[in-house]
């Protein structure tokens, strides 16, 4: 069993940053992660969820660093 964010942490951060209209701070990203809903899924169920999303979500332990990299590729403020 592994934890999966629903909705994805990536989509939640993107939405929050869009609403803010400016880049999120590290403390804001960590607060989002801390408050985000997640479910424990079997590996097979988690793999199906990733496939249906079309992308891997951020690792909760590395979310700040990964978010900094991912946001460069996303359309909108600070992104591609």
N, C-alpha and C positions, 0 to 999 in steps of 0.2 A: 504494500500500500504506500502511495506517495501523495503528498498534498498537491492539489491543483487549484489555482485561483480561478474563480468564476464570478464575473468575467475575468479575462486574463489581466495580469498585472500590467502588461504592456499597454493594453487598450485603456485601462483605468488611468494610468499615468498620462497617456496621450490626451485623454479627455480632460483631465485636470489641468494640464498645461495649456490646452486650447482655451479653456474657460478663464484661466488666469491671464492669458495673453502675454505671458513672459515665461522664461525657463523656470522650472521648479528648482528649489534649493535642495540640497542633500537632506536636510531635516524634513522637508515636505515629502520627498520621495519615500523616506523611511516611515513617515507617519501614514502615508497611503498604504504602504506594504503592511504595516502593523494593523491597520483597520480593515484591510481587504478580506472579503469572504473567500474561503477555500473549502474544498471537500477532499476527503481521503478517497482515492480511487485505486483500484487494482491496476497493475502495470498495463494490462491489456486494454482496460477502459481509458487510461491516461493516453495511451498511444492512439486510440480512436479519436479522442478529443483533440489531440495535437494535429492529427490528419485532417479533421473537419475544420479546424481553424486555419490550417495552411501555414502555420509557423510555430516555432518553439517559444514558450513564454520565457520571461526573465527568471533567472535563478534568484530566489528570495534572499539568499546570502550574498549575492553579488549584484543586487538590483541597481545600486547607485552607479557603479562602473558600467554595467551593461546598458543602463538607460542612457548614459552619456554617449555611448557608441551608437545605439539604436536611433536616438532622436536625430542624429545627423542624416539618417537615411529616410526619415519620414517627411512627408510634405507638411508644410506649415511653418510656424515660427521656429527658427533654429534648425529646421530640417532641409532636406533637398529641395 
